[in-house]
Every structure is written in C-alpha cells, then in structure tokens.
C-alpha cells in the first residue's frame, strides 16, 4: 500500500471540503423529500468542473488520467455525506469502454464522460441477487433482447453496458439508453437513490456497440466497480463512526458522557479497528488497479467482503449508540443504515465475495 501523493492529498481535502459545504446530508434529505430528482444536476456540473468526472479517462479523450486511487479518494469523501451522483456508475461504464471499446465507441463516449455531459450504468444482473454468470439476455440475428434488474443509475444513464449471450459466449455491449427497443422502469429504493429495471426488446446492435473481451472483460470491469464501490462504502462507514464517537462525547447519562462507560469504549474500539483493517484492503485494491497487479480479482473480493461486514457493523452500532433518536427520520443515522444495506448487496455481498475469494485461491 502506497501513501497518497501530495496531489492526491490535495484532491482528498478538496473533495472533503466540497462534500461537507456543497453537498451535506441535508442536501440529500431535501432531494429525498422532494421526490423528483435522483441527483442534483448543479452538483454534478460542479464535479465536472473540478475534473472528477475525468479522473480515470485517458488524456487522449479529454480526461486527466489521474489514476484509480485518486478516484477512490473522491468516492470515499462523497460517501461520507451520502452524495447522490452517477460518478461511480459512470466510472464503471468508462472502464468497460476504455478496456474493450472500439475506437469509435471511445471517441463517442469518453470525452462526454470526462466533461460530465453523459453518464453510464452497468446492466448485468437479471435477478434480485448479484449473479453475473447467469445471463439469459441474448443476441439473435443482431438483435438484443432481455431484462436487467436493479441497474444503479439506470434511469438517468445515457449509455448502458449490457451483458448478453452471443454465439454461446458472454459479450458486453455499450447500448445508448435512447436506442429503439430500450425501456426503463424507475424503482423506489429504500436508500432513495436511482435504480431501474431495464428491458431490451429486439434492440438492433450496431458494430460500434460491441465491446471486445467477453467474459474476461466483464470480470475486469466488475472487479474495478467493486473496488470503487468499496471506497464509497468506506466513506459511509468512516463518517458513521465519526458521528457516533462525537455523540458519545456529548450525550450525558448518570451525570457523565456515555463515552466514559467502558462497554461503549470497547465497542467504539472494535469499530475503529475494523475500519482501519478494511481501509488497508481497499487502498491495496485501488493501488492494484493502477499497478496492473495479477491478484486484482482476489483483492477486489477481499475489499468488498471486508467493507460489507465493517459497514454492517458500524451502521448498526450508529443506530444503537444513538438510542431513540437514531431510530427517527429526523436523525441522519437512518440514511447511513439504508445506504449501507443497498451497497452491501450491490455487485456481490459478503458471502458472495468470501466464496469467490476462496475459489480464486484454490480452496
């Protein structure tokens, strides 16, 4: 694990300041209560102006090519304030096009991603659980048909990275969301974030939409997406912990702060330990993407399994240690708990990745 460079440290500090000043949890609450928008377009424009949308885009296509660790730094800070944005989903889609897209596809989408003028989403799961190997959608006579479920940012994406069977093998396709035959059903998720079921009805596949790499490309894209998601989840866990510790210092019972009670100190220490151990796993996984490490898949599953368990612990403790107020909608604890449960299921839960990790190591 490599320490952050000076530039990455500046990026982290800038992202943290922006998130707490321009996109606090109260801003997310307003969006939730309005029930009209899944994210704030003005905030998205500011992210684009600061260059965050182009962090992993090659310079040849208008990006910064600043590395995956740098993107992880930003996603972690946005996770702290539960900032709703398509940055994570678009970064995953960008990876698919960078790694497997034709020159035409890269020219069409990557500059627009870098500018924040377009967003993407990964459409691979066909059931309520993450099972990327289960693909019933397929291409026959050049037409894609099938249904993908729980597509994160699926109702706002401009391009969908879709898995489908063609000639007996899994392939990925970059399908414009406005293509004829594509329909989307927005979902009301408990974390109040954008998600959709997407149906493909005889969508005519253009040659430039086909991504090269098949199942190997899918796994590479998924591993990067899992690591990005883990970074966001780390931010959620860290802020939930920080908020809880601050409450332990100010809430008094029996004439003293409840943080003075040894039982609560032990529980706080356990959370701190788990967060730090998990942080090491996630930062190592981000570095592995930048380094092109052979053990990337193992590190991706290790990071996702660890953060699922850690965030589950910290989000539960946040509710319990806040007592009655933590159970009310007036407090932010519920937002962290709900987002935690959704992200735990996204791209594979802890059980899925423990099994995958063991399989990759030959057990």
N, C-alpha and C positions, 0 to 999 in steps of 0.2 A: 504494500500500500504506500502510495507516494503522497506527500503533503501537498496541499494546494499551492499553486504558484502565486506570485504577487498579483497577477492579473485575475486569477480565479478568486482570490480572496476579495479583491475589489468588486468582482461580479457578485459574489455572495452577499457582501454588505449592501450593495446597491439593490439587489433583489429583495433583501430583508426589509430595507427601509421602504421601498416602494410597496411591498405587500402590506405592511402594517399601516402605512399612511394612506395609500390609494385603494387598497383592496382588503380592508379588515373583514372580520367575520360579520360585522354589522352590515356591510355592503352585500354579502351573500344572503343575509337574512332578508334584506329588502327585496332582492331578486326572488327569493323563495316565496315571500308574502305576495308579491305582485303576480307571480304565476304565469308570466307572459314570456320572459326571456330565459334561456338556459345559461347564457353568459352575457357579460357586459361588452358590447361591441367597442365602446370607447376604451375600456381597459385593454381589450385585445389590440387595438390600434397603438396604444402606448407600449405594449410589449413588443410590437413590431418595430416601433421607432427606436426602442432600446437595443434592437438587434437579436432579441431572444428567439424569435421565430427562425432565424438563420444560423443558429449556433452550430448545428451539425450538417448544414448544407454546404457542399463544396464551393470554393470561391469561384470556380468557373461558371457556376449557376447563380451567382449573386449572394452566396452565403458567407459566413465568417469562418467556417471550418475550424471551430474553436474546441472541438473535442466533446466526447460523450460525458466525461467527468464534469465538464462545465455545464452541460445541460442538466445533469443530475443535481448540481448545486442549485440551479434555478428552480427545478421542480420541488426540491426539498423546501425551499423558502416559501413557495406558493402553497405547498401542503400545510404549512404552519397556519395559514389564515383561511384554508379551505377555498382558495380562489378558484372559481369555476372558469375554465378556459379549455379550448381544444388543443392546447400546446402539446400535451402528452400524446394524444391520438394522432395529431399531425406529424409529430416526430417519428412515430412508428410507421406511418404511411410513407414518410420521406425515406426511411431506411429501406423499405421494400423497393422503391423506385431507384434509389442510389445503387443498391446491390443487384437488382435484377431487371431494371427497366431499360428499354431501348433508348437510343439517343433522342428520338422524337418525344418519348414519354418524359424523359428528364428535362428536355427543353420546355415542354408544355407545363409541367407541374412544379419543378424545383424552384425556379425563380419566383413563382407565385407564392409558394410556401415561405420562402425567405422574406418576402415583402409583407407577409400576413394577409395577402389578397385572396388566398384559398386555404382550405383546411381539408384534412383527410381523416379516414377512420378505417379500422381493421375489422372486416366482417368475415369471421371464420367459424364461430360456434353455431351449432344448429339445434341445441337443446339448452336446458337450464344450467347445465354444468359445462365446465371447460373440457372439451374433448376434441382437440384439433385433428386427431387422426380419423374421426368419424365425419366423413364428407359424403353427403347424399346429393348435394348440388352438383350439376354436371353440364358439360358442353356437348351437344349433339348437333351435327350439321351447322356448326359455327354459332350456335345459339345457347346462351347460358340460362338455365332455369334452376330454381331452388329458393330456399328461405334461410336467412341467417337471423339469429336471435341475440338480443341484448348487445347490440352494437354500440359501444361507447361513443358518444358524439355523432351517432348515426343519422340523426335528423337534421344536423346542421352541416355535415361534411359535403365538400364539393366533389371528392373522389373517394371511392370505396375500394380497398384492397380485399379482394374476394378470393376464397379458396374454392376450387371446383375440380371435379374429375374430368379428365380428357384423355382418351385413348388408354384408359386403365391406370392413369397416374395422376397424382395431385399436382395442380398448377395454380398459380396466382395470377389474378387479372386486376388491372387498375381501371375500374369501371366508373366513368363520370356519373355522379348521382342523378343528373338530369337526363340520362340516356333513356330512350323509349323502352318501356317494359320494367323500369325500376320504380317500386313504390315503397313508401316508408310509413311505419306506424310508430309515432312517438309514444314513449312509455312514461308512466308516473312512478319514478323510482323513489325509494324511501330517503335517499340522500339528496333528492331534488336536483340531480344532475342530469344532463342529456343522455338518453339512451333510446334505441329504437329497434324494432324488428324490421328487417328489410327483405322484400320479396323481389326475385328476379324472374320475370315471365318472358321467356324466349328473347332475351336481350342479345342482339347481334353483336358479336365480339369483333372489334376492329384489330388488325395486326399490331398496332402500336400499344394496345392494352395488355398484351401478353407479356408477362414477366418471366425471365429465364431463371431456372434454378430448381423448380419443382419443390419436392418435399424438403430438400436441404435449405432452400431459400426461406420456406415457411418457418422452419426451426430457427434459422438465424434471426429472422425478423421477430419471432416470438421471444427469443432469449433477450434481445435488446429491449423489447417492450416490457418484459417482466422486470428487468433491472431498472428501467425508467420508473415504472410503477412503484417499485420498492423504494426508490428515492423519494417519491412523493409521500408514500406511506410513512417513511422515516420522519419527514417533517411534521406529519399529523401526530405521530407518537411523541416527538420531542416537545411540541407545543402543548399537547395534553398533559405531559409530565410537568413542564414548567408551570402551567396554570395551576395544577394540583398542588405542587410544592408551595407556591405562593399562597394558596388558600390555607394550607397547613400552618403557615406562619402568622396569619392574621385572624383566623377563626378561633375564638376562645370558648373553652368549656371548663367548668370547675375552676375558674379563675386563672387559667393559663392557656396559651396557644395549644391547639390539639397536636401540633407538630412536636410538642415536648413529650408526648407519650411514646414509649419505646416501641410498642407494637406497630404504630403508624410509621415510625422511623425505619423499621425493618422492611416494611412493605415498600416504602419510597426507595430504600437502598436496592431492593430487588429490581424495581423498575429501572433505576439508573444503570445497574449492571447489565440488564438485558438490552437496553438501548445502545450502550457502548459496544457490546459484543456484536449486535446487529449492524451498527454503523460500520464496523470493520469489514463485515461481509459485503455490504452494499458498495462501499468505496472500492474494495478489491475487485468487485464485479464490473464497476464502471471503468476502472483502470484496464481491466482485461479487454474490454471492447476497444479502447484506444490502442492497446498493445497488440491486438490480434491474437490473444492467447489461445492455446489449444483447449484449455479447460474452461472455456467460456460457458458452455452449457451447464457444467457442474456448478460453477459459481452463480449462475443465474438462478438455478433451482435452490441452491443453498440460501441465497439472499432472499428469495421470495418466501421460502418456508420459514426462515427466521423472522422476517418482518411480520408475517401473518400472525405468528404466535406472540410476538412482542406487542404489536398494536392491539391485539385482542386483550392482552393483559392490561396494558396501560389505559385503554378506553374504558374497560370495566372498573378499574381502580379509580379513574377520574369520577365516574358516577358515584361509586360507593363512598369515596372520601369527601365528596361534596354533600353527601346526605340528601335531605329532602329537596333542596334547591337544585341539585343535579338531575332530578327526575322531571323538572319542569321545562317547558319550552322557552321560558324566559331566560334560562341559562344556556350558554353555548355548548355545554357538555354533551347534550343530545346530538348536536350536529357532528361532533367528532365521533361519537359512537356509531351513528348511522353511516357516515362516510367510511369508517373503519370496516364495517360489515360488508359493504359493497365492494370495496377494494380487496378485501380478503378473498372474495370469490372470483374476482377478475383474473383472467389469464392463469388460473390454477390456484387452488387453496393450499394450505399447509400439507394436508395429507397427499394431495396430488404431487407436490414437489418433493416430499420426503421419499415417496415411491420412485419418482423419476431420478432423484439423486442417487438412490441405492442402485437402481438399474444401470445408470451410467458408470458406476464404479464396479459393476460386475457382481453385485450381490443378489 
